[in-house]
């Protein structure tokens, strides 16, 4: 299907395949200048991002692991105030001279252990969870966009089993956990058999991170929101969102990174077969990629140069030859870097305002239903469809492999549009919600 489509001239795009071992050596052999230069040369427009990361790694003065664990666990302490937690977030910010790749990896392992112990205390055996793929947007878009990762997982569910995890809002108007509750989907308690039943019957299940004992107190939420507003102030002092210099401003403005945008989405505590995530800042990328290598993960990382942690069809840049998205696919042996534009994957380039998040949660729910049912055409549907297609490509077993990721995405987009227009998506999600509501009612009677 994809090969029959006339592709636009691909132009000067980053397209490079690196062996995992070579990339791991880049991260760990910090004194091997010859190898470093060879890899950085291949990374083209990402050279500066990775060179800066490696420079930070060489100059690290890290705390010991016991102190790291104390700082991280303090974020779960209900006695901590938002101002105290804001200072802890600064201490735990990757690239601050103290927190680097090894510290990020340690905190991911620490969180995985915490969740495993928590589930054991609830008599839930994680090893019994059925094989699934996972998606989690890191959040914190610098252009507030509609919820793509949750809707994309629902749309892709007829084709691939997806476990979606999410939270209440931190910097968006509302989070995926709130959106799912508005749909009538909620778990009074975590049940691996219930999750398996939903995965097997409908290809989709959702777990709020609160059900996994993640650190998400109101005070921590306020502290993280304050950190995001500081970043936005730094950016908008130099350039307004969406102005012609917006992408360059995002690339060149040093920001304090939120450790919870890196560790929490990518610790992959439920051990998925494939993991898809996004980063809203390029500076986050080396740390997230290091987690994929550390955890031996497979999947996709995506970044839109307009500061969006999703695959975007909208941009501040109107030139159709200009790539706006960065895709990184991590396979068993390789890491593939590729840039693409909306036109490369068969979509019409839109404006950022066309995919803006709704303030009203009920309006968001209505918009998503119109997309799921096939009633809506246009930029918002394209945005959701593109990110659902990304999940098919990340799975590596649904779309035939091609030399280029953008060709695979074209075929995946056609598959996704077909399942929407055939009403499979709406029927599947309606069936899931009905079954879930019956299960929820029964559980409530037993409590």
KOLPAKE-158845 format. One line per 8 residues: number of its first residue (from 0); their letters; for each residue x, y, z of C-alpha. Coordinates in steps of 0.2 Angstrom, whole numbers, plus 2048, in hexadecimal, padded with zeros to 3 digits. Example, Ala and Ser with C-alpha at 12.3 -4.5 7.8 and 13.67 -1.06 7.14 Angstrom:
// residues 2
0> AS> 83E:7EA:827 | 844:7FB:824
END
This chain:
// residues 447
0> XXXXXXXX> 800:800:800 | 80E:80C:805 | 818:809:7F5 | 80A:80E:7EA | 809:820:7F1 | 813:82D:7E8 | 81F:834:7F4 | 825:846:7F5
8> XXXXXXXX> 837:84A:7F2 | 83F:845:803 | 84C:853:803 | 859:855:810 | 853:84A:81F | 85C:842:82D | 85B:82F:829 | 868:825:832
16> XXXXXXXX> 869:813:839 | 875:810:848 | 879:800:850 | 873:7FF:862 | 885:7FB:867 | 88C:80A:85F | 880:815:867 | 882:80D:878
24> XXXXXXXX> 895:810:876 | 892:822:872 | 889:824:883 | 896:81A:88D | 8A7:81D:885 | 8A8:82F:889 | 8BB:830:885 | 8BA:828:874
32> XXXXXXXX> 8BA:838:869 | 8BC:82F:859 | 8AC:825:85B | 8A3:834:862 | 8A7:83E:853 | 8A2:830:847 | 891:82E:84F | 88D:841:851
40> XXXXXXXX> 891:844:83F | 884:837:83A | 877:840:845 | 876:850:83B | 86A:85C:843 | 86A:852:853 | 87D:854:855 | 87C:863:860
48> XXXXXXXX> 86F:85B:86C | 87A:84B:86E | 88A:855:86F | 883:860:87D | 87D:850:886 | 88E:848:885 | 896:858:88B | 88B:857:89B
56> XXXXXXXX> 88E:845:89D | 8A1:848:89E | 89F:856:8AB | 893:84D:8B7 | 895:84E:8CA | 887:842:8CE | 87F:83E:8DF | 880:82C:8E5
64> XXXXXXXX> 871:821:8E2 | 86B:821:8F3 | 869:834:8F2 | 861:832:8E1 | 854:826:8E8 | 850:832:8F7 | 84D:840:8EC | 842:836:8E0
72> XXXXXXXX> 838:82E:8EE | 836:83F:8F6 | 82B:844:8E8 | 81E:837:8EE | 81F:83E:900 | 80E:847:904 | 817:852:910 | 821:85A:903
80> XXXXXXXX> 81B:86B:8FD | 81B:871:8EB | 82A:87D:8ED | 834:86F:8F6 | 830:863:8E7 | 835:871:8DB | 846:871:8E2 | 847:85E:8E1
88> XXXXXXXX> 842:85F:8CF | 851:86B:8CC | 85C:85F:8D5 | 856:851:8CA | 857:85A:8B9 | 861:850:8AC | 86F:85B:8A5 | 871:866:8B5
96> XXXXXXXX> 883:860:8B8 | 87D:852:8C5 | 870:848:8BC | 875:83E:8AC | 872:82E:8A3 | 877:822:8B1 | 86C:82C:8BD | 85D:82B:8B2
104> XXXXXXXX> 85F:819:8AF | 861:816:8C2 | 851:81F:8C5 | 847:815:8B8 | 84D:805:8C0 | 849:80C:8D1 | 837:810:8CB | 835:7FF:8C3
112> XXXXXXXX> 83A:7F7:8D4 | 82E:802:8DD | 81F:7FE:8D2 | 823:7EB:8D2 | 823:7EB:8E5 | 813:7F5:8E6 | 80A:7E9:8DA | 810:7DA:8E4
120> XXXXXXXX> 809:7E3:8F4 | 7F8:7E3:8EA | 7FA:7D1:8E5 | 7FC:7D5:8D3 | 808:7CB:8C9 | 80F:7D6:8BB | 816:7C7:8B2 | 804:7C2:8AE
128> XXXXXXXX> 801:7D1:8A4 | 7FE:7CC:892 | 80A:7D2:884 | 806:7E4:87F | 80E:7F4:878 | 80E:804:882 | 80D:816:87E | 810:825:88A
136> XXXXXXXX> 812:837:884 | 81E:840:88F | 812:84F:890 | 817:861:892 | 815:867:880 | 81A:879:87D | 80B:87A:872 | 7FC:873:87B
144> XXXXXXXX> 7F5:866:86F | 7E7:85A:870 | 7EA:849:879 | 7F1:83F:86B | 7F9:830:874 | 7E9:82A:87D | 7DE:82C:86E | 7EB:824:862
152> XXXXXXXX> 7EC:815:86E | 7D9:813:86D | 7DA:815:85A | 7E8:808:858 | 7E0:7FC:863 | 7D7:7F1:856 | 7E8:7EE:84E | 7F4:7ED:85D
160> XXXXXXXX> 7F2:7EA:86F | 7F6:7FA:879 | 7F8:7FD:88B | 7F6:810:88E | 7FC:817:89E | 7F9:82A:8A3 | 7F7:837:8B0 | 7EC:845:8B5
168> XXXXXXXX> 7F1:856:8AD | 802:85E:8B2 | 804:86B:8A5 | 7F6:867:899 | 7E4:86C:89D | 7E0:85A:8A1 | 7E9:84A:8A0 | 7E5:839:899
176> XXXXXXXX> 7DF:832:8A9 | 7D2:840:8AA | 7CD:83D:898 | 7CB:82A:89B | 7C0:82D:8AA | 7B5:839:8A0 | 7B3:82B:893 | 7AC:821:8A2
184> XXXXXXXX> 7BC:816:8A4 | 7C3:814:8B5 | 7CB:807:8C0 | 7C7:806:8D3 | 7D6:7FC:8D5 | 7E3:7F3:8CA | 7DF:7E2:8C4 | 7EB:7D9:8B8
192> XXXXXXXX> 7DD:7CD:8B2 | 7D2:7DC:8AE | 7E0:7E4:8A4 | 7E3:7D3:89B | 7D1:7D2:897 | 7D0:7E3:88F | 7E0:7E0:885 | 7DA:7CF:87E
200> XXXXXXXX> 7C8:7D5:87A | 7CB:7E7:874 | 7DE:7EA:872 | 7DE:7F8:87F | 7DF:7FB:891 | 7E4:80A:89B | 7EC:80C:8AC | 7EE:81C:8B5
208> XXXXXXXX> 7FF:81E:8BD | 7F7:821:8CE | 7F2:80F:8CD | 804:80A:8CC | 809:815:8DB | 813:822:8D0 | 818:832:8D9 | 80A:83E:8D3
216> XXXXXXXX> 804:848:8E2 | 7FC:859:8E0 | 80B:862:8E7 | 816:859:8DA | 80A:85D:8CD | 80C:870:8D2 | 81F:86F:8D2 | 820:867:8C1
224> XXXXXXXX> 813:874:8BA | 81E:882:8C1 | 82D:87A:8B9 | 824:87A:8A8 | 81E:88C:8AA | 830:891:8AD | 835:888:89D | 827:891:893
232> XXXXXXXX> 82C:8A2:89A | 83E:89F:894 | 838:89A:883 | 82B:8A8:881 | 837:8B5:886 | 840:8B1:877 | 832:8AD:86B | 81F:8AB:86A
240> XXXXXXXX> 819:899:868 | 817:895:856 | 821:8A4:84F | 82D:8A1:841 | 83C:8A0:84E | 832:894:859 | 83B:884:855 | 84C:88C:856
248> XXXXXXXX> 848:893:867 | 843:882:86D | 853:87A:866 | 85F:887:86E | 857:88C:87F | 85E:882:88E | 850:87C:899 | 84F:873:8A9
256> XXXXXXXX> 849:862:8A5 | 83B:859:8AF | 842:848:8B5 | 830:842:8B5 | 82D:845:8A3 | 83C:839:8A0 | 83C:82C:8AD | 829:829:8B0
264> XXXXXXXX> 823:827:89D | 832:81C:899 | 836:811:8A8 | 82A:805:89F | 825:7FD:8B0 | 818:7F1:8A7 | 825:7E9:89C | 81D:7ED:88B
272> XXXXXXXX> 823:7E4:87B | 825:7F5:872 | 825:806:87A | 820:817:871 | 823:828:879 | 826:83A:874 | 831:848:87B | 82C:85A:87A
280> XXXXXXXX> 83F:860:87B | 84D:85A:871 | 858:85B:881 | 84E:84D:888 | 852:841:87A | 863:83A:87F | 85D:836:890 | 84D:82D:889
288> XXXXXXXX> 857:824:87C | 863:81E:88A | 854:817:893 | 84F:80D:884 | 861:806:883 | 862:803:895 | 852:7F9:896 | 855:7F1:885
296> XXXXXXXX> 844:7F8:87F | 83D:7F8:86D | 832:805:866 | 831:817:861 | 836:829:868 | 82E:838:85F | 831:84A:860 | 829:859:856
304> XXXXXXXX> 835:868:854 | 827:873:85A | 828:86C:86C | 81B:85F:86A | 81E:84D:871 | 814:845:863 | 815:842:850 | 80E:852:84A
312> XXXXXXXX> 805:858:83A | 805:86A:840 | 814:876:841 | 819:888:842 | 823:885:832 | 819:885:822 | 826:87F:816 | 820:86E:810
320> XXXXXXXX> 833:869:80D | 837:86C:81F | 837:85D:82B | 82E:860:83B | 82F:84F:843 | 83D:844:84A | 83A:831:84B | 845:826:854
328> XXXXXXXX> 842:813:853 | 84B:807:85E | 84B:7F5:858 | 854:7E6:85F | 864:7EB:856 | 863:7FC:84F | 85D:80E:853 | 856:817:844
336> XXXXXXXX> 855:82A:844 | 84A:832:837 | 842:843:834 | 832:846:82B | 825:853:826 | 812:851:826 | 813:850:813 | 820:842:814
344> XXXXXXXX> 812:837:81C | 804:83D:811 | 7FC:849:81D | 7F8:85C:81A | 802:868:824 | 7F7:871:831 | 7FA:880:83D | 7FE:87D:84F
352> XXXXXXXX> 7ED:885:854 | 7E4:877:84A | 7E9:86A:857 | 7E8:874:866 | 7E2:86C:876 | 7D0:871:87C | 7CF:879:88D | 7BE:870:890
360> XXXXXXXX> 7C0:85D:893 | 7AE:859:88D | 7B2:862:87D | 7C2:857:87B | 7B8:848:87E | 7AC:84D:871 | 7BA:851:864 | 7C2:840:867
368> XXXXXXXX> 7B2:836:865 | 7AF:83F:854 | 7C0:839:84F | 7BE:828:855 | 7AD:826:84C | 7B4:82D:83C | 7A9:83C:83C | 7B7:849:83C
376> XXXXXXXX> 7C4:84C:82E | 7D2:859:82F | 7E1:85D:839 | 7DC:856:84A | 7D7:845:843 | 7E8:845:839 | 7F1:849:849 | 7E9:83A:852
384> XXXXXXXX> 7EB:82E:843 | 7FD:832:841 | 801:82D:853 | 7F6:81E:852 | 800:819:842 | 810:81C:84C | 80B:80E:858 | 809:802:849
392> XXXXXXXX> 81A:806:843 | 821:804:855 | 81A:7F3:856 | 825:7ED:848 | 819:7DE:844 | 80A:7E7:83B | 811:7F2:82E | 81E:7EA:822
400> XXXXXXXX> 830:7F0:825 | 836:7FD:818 | 846:807:816 | 83E:817:81D | 833:81A:82C | 828:827:822 | 823:819:816 | 81E:80E:824
408> XXXXXXXX> 814:81C:82B | 80B:81F:81B | 805:80D:81B | 801:80E:82D | 7F6:81E:82B | 7EC:815:81D | 7E9:807:829 | 7E4:812:837
416> XXXXXXXX> 7D8:81C:82C | 7D0:80C:826 | 7CC:806:837 | 7C5:816:83C | 7BA:818:82D | 7B4:806:82E | 7AE:80A:840 | 7B9:7FD:848
424> XXXXXXXX> 7C1:80A:853 | 7B0:811:85A | 7A8:800:85C | 7B7:7F9:865 | 7B9:807:871 | 7A6:807:874 | 7A7:7F5:878 | 7B6:7F8:884
432> XXXXXXXX> 7AD:805:88D | 79D:7FB:88F | 7A6:7EC:896 | 7B1:7F7:8A1 | 7A2:7FF:8A8 | 79A:7EF:8AC | 7AA:7E9:8B4 | 7AC:7F9:8BE
440> XXXXXXX> 79A:7F7:8C5 | 79D:7E6:8CA | 7AD:7EA:8D3 | 7A4:7F9:8DC | 797:7ED:8E3 | 7A5:7E2:8EA | 7AE:7F0:8F3
END
